[in-house]
Amino acid sequence: MAEMNVTAAGTRNRYLTHYVPPVLSLLLGLVVWEIVGRLRFSDIVAPLTDTMVAWWKLIGTGELLANLKISLLNFAIGFLLAVVTGIVLGALMGRFRTVQQLCELWINLGNSAPMLAFIPLLIILFGLGDTTRIFVVYTFAFWVIVVNTFVGTRYINPDLMEMAGSFGASERQMFWKIMLPGALPMIMAGLQLGVGRAVKGMINGEMLITIVGLGAMIRIYGGGFNGSHLFAVVITIVAVAIILSVLIQILHRRLAHWDR
């Protein structure tokens, strides 16, 4: 009985330590936002309460949800392409030295280049439309996923690969049974970094290429100095990024339950 009480107390303390500081930090930030908005240091910084009223109005008119749907569709396609191709290429680079030597320079160049520099090239290749916005999302997320997957697979214990090969395991079996599970924590970390970058790419593409989706709302309300509506859209974008990040964390815990 005493051991159960100790265990329950330890679990409760872990939850308090894990969740209470972020919640308090968030609440403090919201209070500061309301105070700064009420003091009217800037006309563009609307109080939190005014922002939430504007957010509810945008929900009621359907404008926010309609544009959110457009943005998320392009985001989903671009990010899924980045995940598939990034994991495959990163795994090939980690497994085969020749692939690494061929691709590593270009991966490093792409990862260090400013992402906005790719937008004119994508416009030339695909024109002004959904395809370009999808590839902007793809470009923002792809590089970090490749790098993390490569690092995860490159430093798997070679003795495990050698042992599997000595028992007649095929390349496919070694990938699914050894490489992918061993690299999974780094891959999931890459996905979590990539999803934040992909959201940035989604908004940049909508603001700079064709004025649609949430990016269009930012340009319209920002250009009109409508602070409450502008921050309502920003809150929506941040909420989307946080929800996607949490979903990846949940997926990480389910797929790599041994990793703590």
Residue pairs with C-beta under 8 A, 6 or more apart in sequence:
30 48
33 47
33 48
34 47
34 48
34 49
36 45
37 45
37 46
37 47
37 48
37 50
37 51
38 47
42 227
43 225
43 227
44 225
44 227
44 230
45 227
45 231
46 54
46 227
46 228
46 230
46 231
50 227
50 228
51 227
51 228
51 231
51 232
51 235
52 232
53 228
54 228
54 229
54 231
54 232
55 64
55 232
55 235
55 236
58 64
58 229
58 232
58 233
59 65
63 217
64 217
64 232
64 233
64 236
67 212
67 213
67 214
67 216
67 217
68 213
68 214
68 236
68 240
70 212
70 213
71 202
71 203
71 206
71 213
71 214
71 215
72 240
74 130
74 133
74 134
74 137
74 202
74 205
74 213
75 137
75 198
75 199
75 202
77 134
77 137
78 133
78 134
78 135
78 136
78 137
78 138
78 141
78 198
78 201
78 202
79 137
79 138
79 141
79 194
79 195
79 198
81 134
81 138
82 137
82 138
82 141
82 142
82 145
82 194
82 198
83 141
83 145
83 191
83 194
85 142
86 141
86 142
86 143
86 145
86 146
86 149
86 190
86 194
87 145
87 149
87 187
89 99
89 103
89 146
89 149
90 145
90 146
90 147
90 148
90 149
90 150
90 152
90 153
90 187
90 190
91 149
91 150
91 153
91 175
91 179
91 180
91 183
92 99
93 99
93 100
93 103
93 104
93 107
93 146
93 149
93 150
93 153
93 154
94 100
94 149
94 150
94 151
94 152
94 153
94 154
94 156
94 179
94 183
95 153
95 171
95 175
95 179
100 150
100 154
107 143
107 146
107 147
107 150
110 142
110 143
111 143
111 144
111 146
111 147
115 139
115 140
115 197
115 200
115 201
115 204
116 204
116 208
118 136
118 139
119 132
119 136
119 204
119 205
119 208
119 209
122 132
122 135
122 136
122 139
123 132
123 209
125 132
125 135
126 132
126 135
128 209
128 210
129 210
132 205
132 209
132 210
133 202
133 205
133 206
133 209
133 210
133 212
136 201
136 202
136 204
136 205
136 209
137 198
137 201
137 202
137 205
138 201
139 201
140 194
140 197
140 198
140 200
140 201
140 204
141 194
141 195
141 197
141 198
141 201
142 194
144 190
144 193
144 194
144 197
145 187
145 190
145 191
145 193
145 194
146 190
147 190
148 186
148 187
148 189
148 190
148 193
149 183
149 186
149 187
149 190
151 186
152 182
152 183
152 184
152 185
152 186
152 187
152 190
153 179
153 182
153 183
156 178
156 179
156 182
156 183
157 182
160 178
160 182
161 174
161 178
161 179
164 173
164 174
164 177
164 178
165 174
169 177
180 187
181 256
184 252
184 255
184 256
184 259
185 252
185 256
185 259
188 248
188 251
188 252
188 255
188 256
191 248
192 245
192 248
192 249
192 252
195 241
195 244
195 245
195 248
196 241
196 245
199 237
199 240
199 241
199 244
202 213
202 214
202 215
203 214
203 215
203 218
203 237
204 215
205 215
206 212
206 213
206 214
206 215
206 216
207 215
207 216
207 218
207 219
208 215
211 219
214 233
214 236
214 237
217 229
217 233
218 230
218 233
218 234
221 229
221 230
221 233
222 230
252 259
